[in-house]
Structures are given as structure tokens and as C-alpha cells.
């Protein structure tokens, strides 16, 4: 089985207009080891993308194995995606979601339209992990927790 068929599930968060914004991202890749930029592809039809593309920074929240409901909430348009416990802030000031497996603070370098998606290239400024024991991958239309 090809490992390229497994995609880590991440929620991207930012602060736009003084409010938290965010979306679920299924295509998140490491673009290089040195320097460490990352890339992501976002569907141009995403209702959350217009807010997310304006800030100069965003934070990648890598989901833990028990956070499938949170993934679904951020993948749906409308509603209060940030309902629940008070949010912590990343070093760059973006929302850090509770109980995630890891986070990466990123500075946007370039956003370009590619077909029916937008590609965002960003440089990792800071990162961290938490005590979460598992993360989540998307494979064959289903979320799976992995140790």
C-alpha cells in the first residue's frame, strides 16, 4: 500500500479581522527540509478560505486520534467552529486548538491559484508537540487514528 494515499488531517487557524478563523485541510505537505517550508492546497469553493488567505501567518493544528468531531466541525461551513474551551494562542498569535498532537506556526510566502484550488506556500517559524498519543490520517474516505 502506498503511503502517499494517507494524508495527515490538519486544521489551519488564523486571526483575521480580530477574530479566529479556520478550516480543515486534507492536502498538507513538506516542501523542503532546509529551509522548512510547507504547502497546502485549498479548494477555491471553501467558504472559510477568503478569511484565511488574508493574514500573513497561520497555524497548522495536527489533529490527535480522538478529534474526529473537531475535524468534521471545521470541514463544515457555518456554525461556531471555535465553540468550547478557551483558545490558547500560538507564538504568532493564532488560535491553538485544545488537545492537538502538534502545531506549526507559519509565515505565508506565496499564494497562487492552481486549477480549482489555491496553493499556499509558507515558512515554518515555530513548532511544538503535545502529549496526545495518536494523530489522524485520511485514507479511502475515512479518518483513522494512528499511534
DSSP file (Angstrom, degrees, kcal/mol; ACC not computed):
  #  RESIDUE AA STRUCTURE BP1 BP2  ACC     N-H-->O    O-->H-N    N-H-->O    O-->H-N    TCO  KAPPA ALPHA  PHI   PSI    X-CA   Y-CA   Z-CA
    1    1 A X              0   0    0      0, 0.0     2,-0.3     0, 0.0     0, 0.0   0.000 360.0 360.0 360.0 131.4    0.0    0.0    0.0
    2    2 A X    >   -     0   0    0      1,-0.1     3,-1.5     2,-0.0     4,-0.2  -0.560 360.0-145.5 -77.1 130.1    1.4    3.4   -1.0
    3    3 A X  G >  S+     0   0    0     -2,-0.3     3,-1.8     1,-0.3    -1,-0.1   0.712  93.1  76.2 -69.0 -18.2    1.9    5.8    1.9
    4    4 A X  G 3  S+     0   0    0      1,-0.3    -1,-0.3     3,-0.0    -2,-0.0   0.689  84.0  66.6 -65.1 -16.5    1.0    8.7   -0.4
    5    5 A X  G <  S+     0   0    0     -3,-1.5     2,-0.5   134,-0.0   135,-0.4   0.619  87.8  80.1 -79.6 -11.4   -2.6    7.6   -0.1
    6    6 A X    <   -     0   0    0     -3,-1.8     2,-0.4    -4,-0.2   133,-0.2  -0.830  63.8-171.3 -95.7 131.3   -2.5    8.5    3.6
    7    7 A X  E     -A  138   0A   0    131,-1.6   131,-3.0    -2,-0.5     2,-0.1  -0.986  23.3-124.6-124.9 126.9   -2.9   12.2    4.4
    8    8 A X  E     -A  137   0A   0     -2,-0.4     2,-0.6    20,-0.3   129,-0.2  -0.436  28.3-127.8 -64.8 142.3   -2.4   13.8    7.8
    9    9 A X        +     0   0    0    127,-2.3    54,-1.9    54,-0.2     2,-0.3  -0.826  36.6 170.6 -97.9 125.8   -5.5   15.7    8.9
   10   10 A X  E     -DE  25  62B   0     15,-1.6    15,-3.2    -2,-0.6     2,-0.5  -0.952  28.7-142.7-134.3 150.9   -4.8   19.3   10.0
   11   11 A X  E     -DE  24  61B   0     50,-2.5    50,-3.1    -2,-0.3     2,-0.5  -0.968  17.9-148.6-111.0 127.8   -6.8   22.3   10.9
   12   12 A X  E     -DE  23  60B   0     11,-2.7    11,-1.9    -2,-0.5     2,-0.3  -0.832  19.0-174.4 -96.4 132.4   -5.4   25.6    9.8
   13   13 A X  E     +DE  22  59B   0     46,-2.5    46,-2.9    -2,-0.5     2,-0.3  -0.924   9.7 162.6-126.9 152.2   -6.2   28.6   12.0
   14   14 A X  E     -D   21   0B   0      7,-2.2     7,-2.5    -2,-0.3     2,-0.6  -0.939  38.9-112.4-152.7 171.1   -5.5   32.3   11.8
   15   15 A X  E     +D   20   0B   0     -2,-0.3     2,-0.5    42,-0.3     5,-0.2  -0.968  37.9 176.4-112.9 116.2   -6.7   35.5   13.2
   16   16 A X  E >   -D   19   0B   0      3,-2.8     3,-1.6    -2,-0.6    36,-0.1  -0.979  68.6  -9.6-125.0 122.8   -8.5   37.6   10.6
   17   17 A X  T 3  S-     0   0    0     -2,-0.5    -1,-0.2     1,-0.3     3,-0.1   0.832 128.5 -57.3  61.1  32.3  -10.1   40.9   11.5
   18   18 A X  T 3  S+     0   0    0      1,-0.2     2,-0.3    -3,-0.1    -1,-0.3   0.477 120.6  99.7  78.7   2.7   -9.5   40.3   15.2
   19   19 A X  E <  S-D   16   0B   0     -3,-1.6    -3,-2.8     0, 0.0    -1,-0.2  -0.885  78.0-107.1-120.7 152.0  -11.5   37.0   15.1
   20   20 A X  E     +D   15   0B   0     -2,-0.3     2,-0.3    -5,-0.2    -5,-0.2  -0.532  38.6 180.0 -73.4 142.6  -10.3   33.4   14.9
   21   21 A X  E     +D   14   0B   0     -7,-2.5    -7,-2.2    -2,-0.2     2,-0.3  -0.955   6.2 159.0-136.7 158.2  -10.9   31.7   11.5
   22   22 A X  E     -D   13   0B   0     -2,-0.3     2,-0.3    -9,-0.2    -9,-0.2  -0.992  17.6-167.1-171.6 165.1  -10.1   28.2   10.4
   23   23 A X  E     -D   12   0B   0    -11,-1.9   -11,-2.7    -2,-0.3     2,-0.4  -0.985  33.0-102.1-157.2 156.6  -10.6   25.3    8.1
   24   24 A X  E     -D   11   0B   0     50,-0.9     2,-0.5    -2,-0.3   -13,-0.2  -0.693  35.2-160.6 -81.8 135.0   -9.9   21.6    7.7
   25   25 A X  E     +D   10   0B   0    -15,-3.2   -15,-1.6    -2,-0.4     3,-0.1  -0.978  18.9 177.7-122.2 125.2   -7.0   20.9    5.3
   26   26 A X  S    S+     0   0    0     -2,-0.5     2,-0.7    15,-0.3   112,-0.1   0.663  73.5  60.3 -97.1 -20.0   -6.6   17.5    3.7
   27   27 A X  E     +F   41   0B   0     14,-0.5    14,-1.6   -20,-0.1     2,-0.4  -0.873  62.7 148.1-115.1  99.3   -3.6   18.3    1.4
   28   28 A X  E     +F   40   0B   0     -2,-0.7     2,-0.3    12,-0.2   -20,-0.3  -0.993  18.8 175.4-134.5 121.9   -0.6   19.5    3.6
   29   29 A X  E     -F   39   0B   0     10,-2.9    10,-2.8    -2,-0.4     2,-0.5  -0.924  35.9-119.5-133.3 152.5    2.9   18.8    2.5
   30   30 A X  E     -F   38   0B   0     -2,-0.3     8,-0.2     8,-0.2     3,-0.1  -0.805  24.8-168.5 -83.4 125.6    6.5   19.4    3.5
   31   31 A X        -     0   0    0      6,-2.4     2,-0.3    -2,-0.5     7,-0.2   0.716  64.5 -10.4 -91.0 -22.0    8.1   21.3    0.6
   32   32 A X        -     0   0    0      5,-1.0    -1,-0.3     1,-0.1     3,-0.2  -0.968  49.6-134.4-168.9 156.1   11.7   21.1    1.7
   33   33 A X  S    S+     0   0    0     -2,-0.3     2,-0.3     1,-0.3     3,-0.1   0.833  92.0  56.3 -87.4 -36.4   13.9   20.1    4.6
   34   34 A X  S    S+     0   0    0      1,-0.3    -1,-0.3     2,-0.1     2,-0.2  -0.857 120.5  18.7-144.2 104.1   16.2   23.1    4.6
   35   35 A X  S    S-     0   0    0     -2,-0.3     2,-1.2    -3,-0.2    -1,-0.3   0.576 100.1-132.0 -75.2 168.4   14.7   25.7    4.8
   36   36 A X        +     0   0    0     88,-0.2    88,-1.6    -2,-0.2     2,-0.2  -0.507  39.9 160.3 -95.3  70.1   11.5   24.1    6.1
   37   37 A X  E     - G   0 123B   0     -2,-1.2    -6,-2.4    86,-0.2    -5,-1.0  -0.543  21.5-155.7 -82.7 156.2    8.5   25.5    4.1
   38   38 A X  E     -FG  30 122B   0     84,-3.1    84,-2.6    -8,-0.2     2,-0.3  -0.867   2.9-153.9-122.5 161.1    5.2   23.7    3.9
   39   39 A X  E     -FG  29 121B   0    -10,-2.8   -10,-2.9    -2,-0.3     2,-0.3  -0.964   8.8-174.6-134.1 153.3    2.5   23.8    1.3
   40   40 A X  E     -FG  28 120B   0     80,-1.7    80,-2.5    -2,-0.3     2,-0.5  -0.995  16.6-142.3-146.0 149.9   -1.2   23.3    1.3
   41   41 A X  E     -FG  27 119B   0    -14,-1.6   -14,-0.5    -2,-0.3     2,-0.4  -0.956  18.4-171.7-113.8 129.6   -4.0   23.1   -1.3
   42   42 A X  E     - G   0 118B   0     76,-2.5    76,-2.6    -2,-0.5     2,-0.1  -0.981  29.2-113.0-124.7 131.3   -7.4   24.6   -0.5
   43   43 A X  E >   - G   0 117B   0     -2,-0.4     3,-2.0    74,-0.2    74,-0.3  -0.370  21.1-133.4 -59.5 132.0  -10.5   24.3   -2.7
   44   44 A X  T 3  S+     0   0    0     72,-2.5    -1,-0.2     1,-0.3    73,-0.1   0.700 104.5  62.7 -63.7 -17.4  -11.5   27.6   -4.2
   45   45 A X  T 3  S+     0   0    0     71,-0.3    -1,-0.3     4,-0.1     2,-0.1   0.487  72.9 124.8 -84.9  -3.6  -15.1   26.9   -3.1
   46   46 A X    <>  -     0   0    0     -3,-2.0     4,-0.5     1,-0.2     3,-0.2  -0.376  54.8-151.2 -59.8 126.7  -14.2   26.8    0.6
   47   47 A X  T  4 S+     0   0    0      1,-0.2     4,-0.3     2,-0.1     3,-0.2   0.764  95.8  49.5 -69.7 -25.1  -16.3   29.3    2.5
   48   48 A X  T >> S+     0   0    0      1,-0.2     4,-1.8     2,-0.1     3,-0.6   0.683  90.1  81.0 -86.9 -19.4  -13.6   29.8    5.1
   49   49 A X  H 3> S+     0   0    0     -3,-0.2     4,-2.3     1,-0.2     5,-0.2   0.866  80.6  62.5 -61.5 -40.4  -10.7   30.4    2.6
   50   50 A X  H 3< S+     0   0    0     -4,-0.5     4,-0.4     1,-0.2    -1,-0.2   0.893 110.9  40.7 -55.0 -38.8  -11.4   34.1    1.9
   51   51 A X  H X> S+     0   0    0     -3,-0.6     3,-0.8    -4,-0.3     4,-0.7   0.887 115.2  52.0 -71.3 -38.7  -10.7   34.9    5.6
   52   52 A X  H 3< S+     0   0    0     -4,-1.8    -2,-0.2     1,-0.2    -1,-0.2   0.775 102.4  58.1 -71.3 -26.9   -7.8   32.5    5.9
   53   53 A X  T 3< S+     0   0    0     -4,-2.3    -1,-0.2     1,-0.2    -2,-0.1   0.626  96.2  63.9 -82.8 -10.9   -5.9   33.9    2.9
   54   54 A X  T <4 S+     0   0    0     -3,-0.8    -1,-0.2    -4,-0.4    -2,-0.2   0.883  81.4  81.9 -83.9 -38.8   -5.6   37.5    4.1
   55   55 A X  S  < S-     0   0    0     -4,-0.7   -39,-0.1     1,-0.1    53,-0.0  -0.262  76.3-131.5 -65.5 156.4   -3.4   37.1    7.3
   56   56 A X  S    S+     0   0    0     51,-0.1    52,-2.9    53,-0.0     2,-0.3   0.583  88.4  38.8 -81.1 -11.1    0.4   36.9    6.9
   57   57 A X  E     + H   0 107B   0     50,-0.2     2,-0.3   -42,-0.2   -42,-0.3  -0.931  59.0 178.2-135.9 158.7    0.5   33.9    9.2
   58   58 A X  E     - H   0 106B   0     48,-1.9    48,-2.9    -2,-0.3     2,-0.4  -0.962  21.7-130.4-150.2 165.1   -1.4   30.8   10.0
   59   59 A X  E     -EH  13 105B   0    -46,-2.9   -46,-2.5    -2,-0.3     2,-0.6  -0.977  11.2-141.8-122.6 131.8   -1.0   27.8   12.4
   60   60 A X  E     -EH  12 104B   0     44,-2.9    44,-1.8    -2,-0.4     2,-0.7  -0.827  14.1-162.5 -89.7 119.8   -1.3   24.2   11.4
   61   61 A X  E     -EH  11 103B   0    -50,-3.1   -50,-2.5    -2,-0.6     2,-0.6  -0.913   8.9-151.0-103.8 106.9   -3.1   22.2   14.2
   62   62 A X  E     -EH  10 102B   0     40,-2.6    39,-2.4    -2,-0.7    40,-1.2  -0.692  23.6-124.7 -81.8 120.9   -2.3   18.5   13.6
   63   63 A X        -     0   0    0    -54,-1.9    73,-1.1    -2,-0.6   -54,-0.2  -0.306  13.3-131.8 -72.4 146.8   -5.2   16.5   15.0
   64   64 A X  B >   -B  135   0A   0     71,-0.2     3,-1.9    35,-0.2    71,-0.3  -0.499  34.8 -97.8 -87.3 164.6   -5.0   13.8   17.6
   65   65 A X  T 3  S+     0   0    0     69,-0.7     3,-0.3     1,-0.3    70,-0.1   0.714 120.1  52.9 -58.7 -26.2   -6.7   10.5   17.1
   66   66 A X  T 3  S+     0   0    0     68,-0.2     3,-0.4     1,-0.2    -1,-0.3   0.332  87.0  87.0 -92.2   7.6   -9.8   11.4   19.2
   67   67 A X    <>  +     0   0    0     -3,-1.9     4,-2.0     1,-0.2    -1,-0.2  -0.084  41.2 120.6-104.8  35.5  -10.6   14.6   17.4
   68   68 A X  H  > S+     0   0    0     -3,-0.3     4,-2.2     1,-0.2    -1,-0.2   0.863  76.6  53.6 -66.0 -35.0  -12.8   13.4   14.5
   69   69 A X  H  > S+     0   0    0     -3,-0.4     4,-2.4     2,-0.2    -1,-0.2   0.910 108.0  50.3 -65.0 -41.4  -15.7   15.6   15.7
   70   70 A X  H  > S+     0   0    0      2,-0.2     4,-2.1     1,-0.2    -2,-0.2   0.899 108.8  52.5 -63.0 -41.0  -13.5   18.6   15.6
   71   71 A X  H  X S+     0   0    0     -4,-2.0     4,-1.3     1,-0.2    -2,-0.2   0.932 110.6  47.3 -58.2 -47.5  -12.3   17.7   12.1
   72   72 A X  H  X S+     0   0    0     -4,-2.2     4,-0.6     1,-0.2    -2,-0.2   0.886 109.3  54.1 -63.9 -39.3  -15.9   17.5   10.9
   73   73 A X  H >< S+     0   0    0     -4,-2.4     3,-0.8     1,-0.2    -1,-0.2   0.915 111.4  44.4 -61.7 -43.6  -16.8   20.8   12.6
   74   74 A X  H 3< S+     0   0    0     -4,-2.1   -50,-0.9     1,-0.2    -1,-0.2   0.703 109.1  57.5 -76.0 -18.9  -14.0   22.7   10.8
   75   75 A X  H 3< S+     0   0    0     -4,-1.3     2,-0.4   -52,-0.2    -1,-0.2   0.569  95.4  81.4 -85.0  -9.3  -14.9   21.0    7.5
   76   76 A X  S << S-     0   0    0     -3,-0.8     2,-0.2    -4,-0.6     5,-0.1  -0.779  82.0-121.1-101.2 139.8  -18.5   22.3    7.6
   77   77 A X  S    S+     0   0    0     -2,-0.4    -2,-0.1     4,-0.0   -31,-0.0  -0.519  75.3  11.6 -75.0 144.7  -19.5   25.8    6.5
   78   78 A X  S    S+     0   0    0     -2,-0.2    -2,-0.1     1,-0.2   -30,-0.0  -0.062  81.2  83.7  81.9 176.4  -21.2   27.9    9.1
   79   79 A X  S    S-     0   0    0      1,-0.1     2,-1.1     2,-0.0    -1,-0.2   0.034  91.8 -60.4  76.8 170.4  -21.6   27.5   12.8
   80   80 A X    >   -     0   0    0      1,-0.2     3,-1.5     2,-0.0    -1,-0.1  -0.773  47.7-177.0 -92.6  97.7  -19.1   28.4   15.6
   81   81 A X  T 3  S+     0   0    0     -2,-1.1    -1,-0.2     1,-0.3    -7,-0.1   0.760  82.0  52.9 -64.6 -24.9  -16.0   26.3   14.8
   82   82 A X  T 3  S+     0   0    0    -62,-0.1    -1,-0.3    -3,-0.1     5,-0.1   0.176  75.8 133.9-101.7  17.7  -14.3   27.6   17.9
   83   83 A X    <   +     0   0    0     -3,-1.5     2,-0.3     3,-0.0     3,-0.0  -0.392  49.4  46.8 -64.1 143.3  -17.0   26.7   20.4
   84   84 A X  S    S+     0   0    0     -2,-0.1     3,-0.1     3,-0.0    -2,-0.1  -0.924  96.3  12.3 127.4-151.7  -15.7   25.0   23.5
   85   85 A X  S    S-     0   0    0     -2,-0.3    13,-0.1     1,-0.1     0, 0.0  -0.171  90.4 -83.5 -61.1 155.0  -12.8   25.7   25.9
   86   86 A X        -     0   0    0      1,-0.1     2,-0.2    11,-0.1    -1,-0.1  -0.280  52.3-115.3 -57.5 144.2  -11.0   29.0   25.7
   87   87 A X        -     0   0    0     -3,-0.1     2,-0.2    -5,-0.1    10,-0.1  -0.556  17.3-141.3 -84.8 145.5   -8.3   29.0   23.0
   88   88 A X  E     -J   96   0C   0      8,-1.3     8,-2.8    -2,-0.2     2,-0.4  -0.611  22.6-122.2 -91.4 164.6   -4.6   29.4   23.6
   89   89 A X  E     -J   95   0C   0     -2,-0.2     6,-0.2     6,-0.2     2,-0.1  -0.874  14.2-129.8-110.1 143.0   -2.5   31.5   21.2
   90   90 A X    >   -     0   0    0      4,-3.0     3,-2.3    -2,-0.4     6,-0.1  -0.332  41.0 -94.4 -75.3 168.7    0.5   30.3   19.2
   91   91 A X  T 3  S+     0   0    0      1,-0.3    -1,-0.1     2,-0.1    -2,-0.0   0.811 130.8  51.5 -56.2 -28.9    3.7   32.3   19.4
   92   92 A X  T 3  S-     0   0    0      2,-0.1    -1,-0.3    34,-0.0   -35,-0.1   0.419 124.9-105.0 -88.2   2.7    2.5   34.1   16.2
   93   93 A X  S <  S+     0   0    0     -3,-2.3     2,-0.2     1,-0.3    -2,-0.1   0.585  75.5 132.9  91.1  11.2   -0.9   34.9   17.8
   94   94 A X        -     0   0    0      1,-0.1    -4,-3.0   -81,-0.1    -1,-0.3  -0.591  65.6 -84.7 -93.5 157.7   -3.1   32.4   16.0
   95   95 A X  E     -J   89   0C   0     -6,-0.2     2,-0.5    -2,-0.2    -6,-0.2  -0.373  35.4-157.6 -63.1 132.4   -5.6   30.0   17.7
   96   96 A X  E     -J   88   0C   0     -8,-2.8    -8,-1.3    -2,-0.1     2,-0.1  -0.965  17.8-135.4-107.4 122.7   -4.2   26.8   19.1
   97   97 A X    >   -     0   0    0     -2,-0.5     3,-0.9   -10,-0.1     2,-0.1  -0.476  27.6 -99.2 -78.6 149.0   -6.9   24.1   19.4
   98   98 A X  T 3  S+     0   0    0      1,-0.2    -1,-0.1    -2,-0.1   -11,-0.0  -0.357  95.5   6.6 -70.6 145.7   -7.0   22.1   22.6
   99   99 A X  T 3  S+     0   0    0      1,-0.2    -1,-0.2   -36,-0.1   -35,-0.2   0.682  84.2 155.9  64.3  24.3   -5.6   18.5   22.8
  100  100 A X    <   -     0   0    0     -3,-0.9    32,-0.5   -37,-0.1   -37,-0.2  -0.342  48.9-127.1 -75.6 163.7   -3.9   18.5   19.3
  101  101 A X  S    S-     0   0    0    -39,-2.4    29,-2.2     1,-0.3     2,-0.3   0.857  81.1 -20.3 -78.4 -37.1   -1.0   16.2   18.5
  102  102 A X  E     -HI  62 129B   0    -40,-1.2   -40,-2.6    27,-0.3     2,-0.3  -0.972  57.2-147.3-162.1 166.9    1.3   19.0   17.2
  103  103 A X  E     -HI  61 128B   0     25,-2.7    25,-2.3    -2,-0.3     2,-0.4  -0.990   0.9-161.1-144.4 152.5    1.3   22.6   15.8
  104  104 A X  E     -HI  60 127B   0    -44,-1.8   -44,-2.9    -2,-0.3     2,-0.5  -0.987  12.1-148.3-133.6 122.5    3.3   24.6   13.3
  105  105 A X  E     -HI  59 126B   0     21,-2.9    20,-3.3    -2,-0.4    21,-1.4  -0.797  27.1-170.7 -88.2 129.7    3.3   28.4   13.2
  106  106 A X  E     -HI  58 124B   0    -48,-2.9   -48,-1.9    -2,-0.5     2,-0.5  -0.939  24.5-145.1-131.0 145.5    3.9   29.5    9.6
  107  107 A X  E     -HI  57 123B   0     16,-2.6    16,-2.6    -2,-0.4   -50,-0.2  -0.941  33.2-120.1-106.3 124.4    4.5   32.8    7.7
  108  108 A X  E     + I   0 122B   0    -52,-2.9    14,-0.3    -2,-0.5     3,-0.1  -0.426  35.3 170.9 -67.6 130.3    2.8   33.0    4.3
  109  109 A X  E     -     0   0B   0     12,-3.0     2,-0.3     1,-0.4    13,-0.2   0.734  64.0  -3.1-105.4 -36.6    5.3   33.4    1.5
  110  110 A X  E     - I   0 121B   0     11,-2.0    11,-3.1     2,-0.0     2,-0.4  -0.981  47.8-165.0-159.8 142.3    3.1   32.9   -1.6
  111  111 A X  E     + I   0 120B   0     -2,-0.3     2,-0.4     9,-0.2     9,-0.2  -0.999  21.0 172.5-128.9 129.8   -0.5   32.1   -2.6
  112  112 A X  E     - I   0 119B   0      7,-2.5     7,-3.5    -2,-0.4     2,-0.5  -0.992  32.8-118.4-139.5 144.3   -1.2   31.1   -6.1
  113  113 A X  E     - I   0 118B   0     -2,-0.4     2,-0.4     5,-0.2     5,-0.3  -0.701  29.5-179.7 -82.7 128.4   -4.3   29.8   -7.9
  114  114 A X  E >   - I   0 117B   0      3,-3.0     3,-1.8    -2,-0.5     2,-0.2  -0.912  58.8 -57.7-130.2 103.1   -3.8   26.3   -9.4
  115  115 A X  T 3  S-     0   0    0     -2,-0.4    -1,-0.0     1,-0.3     0, 0.0  -0.444 119.8 -16.1  63.4-127.2   -6.8   25.0  -11.3
  116  116 A X  T 3  S+     0   0    0     -2,-0.2   -72,-2.5    -3,-0.1   -71,-0.3   0.189 130.3  66.9 -96.3  17.3   -9.8   24.8   -8.9
  117  117 A X  E <  S-GI  43 114B   0     -3,-1.8    -3,-3.0   -74,-0.3     2,-0.4  -0.857  73.3-129.6-128.3 165.1   -7.5   25.2   -5.8
  118  118 A X  E     -GI  42 113B   0    -76,-2.6   -76,-2.5    -2,-0.3     2,-0.5  -0.953  19.7-147.7-110.9 137.1   -5.3   27.8   -4.2
  119  119 A X  E     -GI  41 112B   0     -7,-3.5    -7,-2.5    -2,-0.4     2,-0.5  -0.929  11.0-164.6-106.7 124.5   -1.8   26.7   -3.2
  120  120 A X  E     -GI  40 111B   0    -80,-2.5   -80,-1.7    -2,-0.5     2,-0.5  -0.943   1.6-164.9-110.6 125.5   -0.3   28.4   -0.2
  121  121 A X  E     +GI  39 110B   0    -11,-3.1   -12,-3.0    -2,-0.5   -11,-2.0  -0.934  17.8 171.6-107.4 129.2    3.5   28.2    0.5
  122  122 A X  E     -GI  38 108B   0    -84,-2.6   -84,-3.1    -2,-0.5     2,-0.4  -0.979  30.6-125.0-141.2 150.5    4.6   29.2    4.0
  123  123 A X  E     -GI  37 107B   0    -16,-2.6   -16,-2.6    -2,-0.3     2,-0.4  -0.818  29.9-120.0 -96.8 132.0    7.8   29.0    6.0
  124  124 A X  E     + I   0 106B   0    -88,-1.6   -18,-0.3    -2,-0.4   -88,-0.2  -0.585  33.3 174.4 -71.9 122.3    7.7   27.3    9.4
  125  125 A X  E     -     0   0B   0    -20,-3.3     2,-0.3    -2,-0.4   -19,-0.2   0.733  65.4  -7.9 -99.0 -29.8    8.6   29.8   12.1
  126  126 A X  E     - I   0 105B   0    -21,-1.4   -21,-2.9     2,-0.0    -1,-0.4  -0.975  62.4-174.7-161.9 158.5    7.9   27.7   15.2
  127  127 A X  E     + I   0 104B   0     -2,-0.3     2,-0.3   -23,-0.3   -23,-0.2  -0.983   2.8 177.1-156.7 164.4    6.5   24.3   16.1
  128  128 A X  E     - I   0 103B   0    -25,-2.3   -25,-2.7    -2,-0.3     2,-0.3  -0.986  16.8-137.9-163.6 163.3    5.6   22.1   19.0
  129  129 A X  E     - I   0 102B   0     -2,-0.3   -27,-0.3   -27,-0.3     2,-0.2  -0.808  15.1-150.2-122.2 166.7    4.1   18.8   20.1
  130  130 A X        -     0   0    0    -29,-2.2   -29,-0.1    -2,-0.3   -27,-0.0  -0.619  37.7 -90.6-125.1-173.7    1.7   17.9   22.8
  131  131 A X  S    S+     0   0    0     -2,-0.2   -30,-0.1   -31,-0.1   -29,-0.1   0.443  77.4 130.1 -81.8   0.7    1.1   14.8   25.0
  132  132 A X        -     0   0    0    -32,-0.5    -2,-0.2     1,-0.1   -32,-0.0  -0.337  49.2-152.5 -58.7 134.1   -1.5   13.4   22.5
  133  133 A X        +     0   0    0      2,-0.0     2,-0.3    -2,-0.0    -1,-0.1   0.721  69.1  32.6 -84.8 -22.8   -0.6    9.8   21.8
  134  134 A X        -     0   0    0     11,-0.0   -69,-0.7     2,-0.0     2,-0.2  -0.877  60.9-153.8-132.1 162.2   -2.1    9.5   18.3
  135  135 A X  E     -BC  64 146A   0     11,-2.3    11,-2.8   -71,-0.3     2,-0.4  -0.727  24.0-113.3-123.3-179.3   -2.7   11.6   15.2
  136  136 A X  E     - C   0 145A   0    -73,-1.1  -127,-2.3  -127,-0.3     2,-0.3  -0.940  24.1-173.6-121.6 137.3   -5.3   11.2   12.5
  137  137 A X  E     -AC   8 144A   0      7,-2.7     7,-2.8    -2,-0.4     2,-0.5  -0.922  21.9-130.7-123.1 155.4   -4.8   10.4    8.8
  138  138 A X  E     +AC   7 143A   0   -131,-3.0  -131,-1.6    -2,-0.3     2,-0.4  -0.927  35.0 165.1-105.3 123.7   -7.4   10.4    6.0
  139  139 A X  E >   - C   0 142A   0      3,-2.7     3,-1.3    -2,-0.5  -133,-0.1  -0.976  62.5 -13.3-145.6 126.5   -7.4    7.2    3.9
  140  140 A X  T 3  S-     0   0    0   -135,-0.4     3,-0.1    -2,-0.4    -1,-0.1   0.880 128.0 -49.8  51.0  45.4  -10.0    5.9    1.4
  141  141 A X  T 3  S+     0   0    0      1,-0.2     2,-0.3     0, 0.0    -1,-0.3   0.563 120.1  94.6  78.7   9.4  -12.7    8.3    2.6
  142  142 A X  E <  S-C  139   0A   0     -3,-1.3    -3,-2.7     2,-0.0     2,-0.3  -0.977  71.2-121.7-136.4 146.8  -12.3    7.7    6.3
  143  143 A X  E     -C  138   0A   0     -2,-0.3     2,-0.4    -5,-0.2    -5,-0.2  -0.694  31.0-171.7 -83.5 138.4  -10.4    9.1    9.2
  144  144 A X  E     -C  137   0A   0     -7,-2.8    -7,-2.7    -2,-0.3     2,-0.3  -0.998  19.6-133.1-133.4 134.0   -8.1    6.7   11.0
  145  145 A X  E     -C  136   0A   0     -2,-0.4     2,-0.4    -9,-0.2    -9,-0.2  -0.679  25.4-168.5 -81.4 137.5   -6.2    7.2   14.3
  146  146 A X  E      C  135   0A   0    -11,-2.8   -11,-2.3    -2,-0.3   -81,-0.2  -0.981 360.0 360.0-128.4 142.2   -2.5    6.2   14.1
  147  147 A X              0   0    0     -2,-0.4   -11,-0.1   -13,-0.2    -1,-0.1   0.504 360.0 360.0 -70.6 360.0   -0.1    5.7   17.0
